[in-house]
């Protein structure tokens, strides 16, 4: 069986979604799939920087021809509606041509771009092959740039999900939300993590100069995190430990973070390659996992499964999850006792949690042991690959059959 995979990002792009795709497909026969995106990711800007490339055939979709003008008053909304329909139709036709040429027997589309899911669904109907929806985040609950786009997502989402041959979600909360709303069942595949990179366990007290206590965050910082970081900086001011610092490994610049009000005892390291993350994370005293309490998209926050979750668990360092009480992140770490959860917007409570983690060796050992068990149970690449192959009825690689 051969399938086409449609995504707005592909390996070796520097994003969690691209890394997920790489880990999911890297052991498949390249003749079993082709990759479709609106831009090419095989340029010197990306090659060798993040993950390796996938050997399957790559296709770049050209930009859609859209309606111009009509920029004022009610005409602007009509132009947006026409462009969404025209863009879906033209992109769907192009995906269908590729699927026919490659003799694909299924089409898989990931969330991320507004048009990818509906265009891939249209292509599947034109080619008469099954459509699979890979829902990385709540499609209709995203903060789309225009109310017309939000309405479009809300209208097409039930059609796409109810007609899909299979739906993949990243966690139990998103699974339950879609089942309640649309009566659909999903296959849960947590974000796969390369556990082999984390086998060498960090010592309980990592070596560092001047007894510095490192709170580490790796990844992008944006409006899904802002007030959680504000709470952290306020908590650090309340601590009696002058050597506690936040170490940020992010591509966002110090000036941008300062504009967002993120100021305090922070060491900004800038972008680091994915290969460096295991060592960085294993040398943390505390791994910080924040989600905003006040964001433009609360349902997205509630059902979010950050790509770094598996990495944090595999690092076997204490995780401090600072997230709303009704979120998947807060539920998971509390349910499995694999991290300390602070689900209140209270810097004093957050400060006490940090103090507890850095002063209690038995707590750190228990959390580390439980975290490693969850990483193996939920986030290993082999489990993710087996579930994906089983859903699409692919030939499962021999090493996964053992």
N, C-alpha and C positions, 0 to 999 in steps of 0.2 A: 504494500500500500504506500502510495506517495501522497504527500500533502503540501499545500502552500501555506506559509505562515506570513501574516500581514502585521507589521508593527511600524510605528513611527520612528523607533530607534532599533538598531541592530548592533551586534558585536562588530567591532571592538569599541563602540561608543562608551563614554564614561558615565553610565547610569545603572541603577539597580536593575531596571527592566532589561537592558542589553545583557547584563551579566546573567540574569535568570535564563534568558534565551540560550546563551552560550552553554551554561551548565546543563540545561535540559536536553540540548541536541548534540552535544559534543561527541557522544559515543554512538550516535546513529550513523548508519550508512548514508553518505551525502547524496546518494541517488534516491533516498526516501523522502526528500523534502526540497523545496526551493523557498527563498526568502524574498519578500516584497516590501519595499518601503518607498516613501516619497522622495528620499534623497539617498545618495550613496554614502556609505560609511567606510568605504575602503580607500581612504586617503591618508596621506602622510601625517595629517593632524591626529589621526586616531590609531594607526597601525603601531602596535607594540606598546601603546600607552596604557591600555586597560586590560581587556582580555585578549586572547588570541581570536583570529577570525574563524568563522565556520566554513568548511569546504564546500557546502552546498551552493547551488547556483543562486546568484543575487540578481534581482531585477529592481530598477529604479523607475518609479512612476513619474511621468511628467506632470508639471503643474496644470491644474484644470483651467480651462478657459471660462472666465466668470463674467457676469454682467457688470458693466461699468456705469458710472453716473448714478442718477437717482439717489443723491446723497442727503436730501433734505426732507424734513417732515415725515409724513407717512410713507413716502416713497422709499426711504432708507430701509424700513422694515420689509417692504415687498422685495427690494433688491436682495436683502439678506436671505429671505425665504427662497427666492429663486436660485440664489447661488448655492444654498445648502442642497436643494433638490438636484440642481444641475451638477454640482460637485459629486454628490453621491452616485448619480447615474453614470457620469463619465469615468469616475474611479472604478465603479463596479464593473463596467464594460472592459476596462483595461485589465483588471484582475482576472476576469473571466477568460480573456484571450490568453493570458499567461498560463492559467490553470489548464486550459485546453491544450496549449502547445506542450506543456510539461506532462500532460496526461495525469493530472492530479485527481485523486479519488476523495479528497476532503480539503476544506479550507478552514484554517484556524486564524482568528483575528484577536489581537490584544487591545485592551483599552489604552488610551493615551491621546490619540487624535480623534476629534469628534466624528470624522467621516469614515474611519477605518472599519468599525464594526458594521454599520449599515451597508457600506460599499461591499465588504466581504460577503455579507449575507446575500445581497443582490447577486453577486457573482456566483455564489453557490446555487442559487435558484436557476440562473442562466445555464450553468454547466450541469446542473442536476446531480450535485454531490452534497454530502453532509456538511453542515456548518457548525463549527465549534467556537464558542465564545470564551475567551480567557479574560476573566474580570479581575484585574489587578486592583482596581479601586471602584467605588460606587459610581457607575457611569453617569447616571442622571443627577447625582448629588454633587458633581464637581463644580467648581466655580468657573463656568464657561464665560467667555468674554462679553457676551451679549444676552439679554433676556430671550431673544429669538432662538439663540443656540441652546439655551437651557430648555426651552419649550420643545425644541426639536428632539433633544436627548430624551426628555420625558415621554414623548409620543412614540419614538421608535423602540425604546428599551423593552417594553413588554412584548412587542412583536419579535424582536431578536431573540429574547430569552425563551419564550414559549415555543418558538420554531426551531431552536437549536437542537442538534443531535446530542450535544453534551455541553456542559458549562463547567468551567474551572474557576474556583475562588481560592483566595489565599488564606482564609481563616474561618473559624466557626461562626463569628459574628456576621460576616458578610453572607455566608451560607444561610444562616437563619433569617437575615433581613430579606434576602431575595425569595426564600421559601414563603415567608409570611406575606410578602407583597404580591408575588406572582404565582405562587403555588408550584414553583419549579424546584428540582433537586440539583445539587451541584456536587462535583468532586473536589474535595479540599486537597490542594497541593501547596504546602507551606513553601516559602521561598527557599530554594535549595542552597546549601552552604557546603563549600569544599572542606569537609572536616579533616582531611589529611593534612591541610596546612596548619592545623591547630593541635596536632598530636603531641608535640613537645610542650608539656605543661609548664606554665610560668610558676615560679616559686610564690609562696603565699605573700612574701614581702619583697617586691621587686627592688633591685638595687638602683639607687639614684643618688645624685649629689645633694648634700645639705638636708637630708631627710624630707625632701619635698613630697607632699601628698598630691598625687595627680588624679584629677577628675577628667576623664577623657570623653570627648564626643567626636565621632567620625561621620562625615556626610554633609549634605547640603543643609543650610539654615535658611528658612523662609517663613511665611506667615502661618505655617502649621506648627511652629515652634516658639514664636517670639515671646509670648508671656510666660512660658515655662522657663525660658532662659532668664527673663527678668527676675523671676522668683529665685532662680539659682544664684544670681549675683547678689540679690538681697540677703539670701541665706548665708552666703560666704562672708558678708559683712558681720553677721551675727556670731560666726564661729570664733572661737578663741585660739585658732591655729593660724598663725600668720603665713605658714608655708603651704597652705592649701591653694591650689591654682587649677583653673580650668584650662585644659589643653585642647584647642580646636584644630581639627584636621579637616578643612573645608576649602572649597574653591572660592567661596565668597571673600571679598577683600576686607581688610580691617576697616577701611573707610566706610564701606557699605554697612558693616555690622555696627559701627559707631552711629551711623545715621538711623539705624533701627533701635537705637538706645541700648545696645548690648555693650556695656562698658563695665570693667571691673578687673579683678585679678585673672587675666586671661593671657595665654601664650598662643599666638596665632602661627600655625605651621604651614598653612597653605595646602595646595593639592599634593597628595602623595599617591603613588601607584597602588593599584589593588594588591599587588604582591607584598607590599609593606604593611598592610592592615593587620594581619595576624600578630606580628611582632609588636606593633603599636598598641593594639588592644590588650595583649597579654601583659604589657608593662604598666597597665593602669591600676591604681588603687580602687577606683570606682569608674564604671562605665555608665555614662549618663544617657538615658533614653527618654527624651521629652516629647510631649504632644501638647498643643495649645489648648487651654481651657476656654478661650474666647477667640474663635476663628470665624471666617466667612462661611465655612462649610462644616458644621458640627457633625452631620451624619457621616461625612467622609472621615473625620477624625475618629468617630466612634467605631467604625469598621476598618480602620487602617491597620495594616500589618507592615511596619517599616522593614525595608530590605535588610537592614543591619541586625535584625533580631537574632537570626541564626548565628551570625558572626559573634555577636556579644555572648550568646550562650556557649558557643564553642570555645571562646577565649578563656572560660572558667575563671573570670574575674567577677567580683560583686557588681551586679547591675542595679542601678537606681532608676526605677521607672517613675517618671513624674508626668501623670496623664489623668484625664477626667475619669471619674469612678465608673462610668458606664461604657468605657472603651475596651476594645479587645486587648490592648496592651496591658491595662491594669488588671483585667480578669486573668490573663494568661499567667503573669508572674505571680499573682496571688494564688491562683488555683494550683500551680505546680511548685510553689515555694522555691522559685529559682531566681528571685530578686526581691529587693525591698521596694514596696510600692508606696508612693505618696500621692494620693488622689485629691488633695486639697490645695487651693491656691494660697497657701500659708507659708511664707518664708521661714517662720520659726519652726514649723513642723518639718520642713525640708532640712533645716539646719540640724535638728535633732536626729534625723535619719542618717545624715552624713556622719555625724559624730558616732552614732551607733555602729555603722559599718566599719569605720576606720579603727574603732577601739575594741571590737569584739572578734577575736580570731576564730572562735567556734562558729559564729554566724557566717563568717566568710567561707569557712570550710564547707559548711552545710549547703550554702547557696551555690558554691562552685560545683560540688558533687551533683546536686540536682540539675544545675544548668547543663552540665555535660550529658546527663541522661536524656534531657529534653532535646538537646541538639541531635543526638543520635536517633531518637524516636521520631522526631517531627521534621528535621531540617536537612537530613542527609541527601546528597545528590542521587544516590541509588534508589531511595524510596520515591523521590520525585519522578525520576525517569521511569520507574516501573509503573507508577500510577498513570503517567501521561501515555506511555506505550499501551497500557491496558485499555484506556479510554478510547484511543484511536485505533485499537486493534493492530498495532504495529508489531513488527518482529522485535521481540525483546532481546537485547544483546546478551550473549552467552554468560557474561560475568554477573548479570543481574538475576539469573535463574537459580543461582546457588542458594 
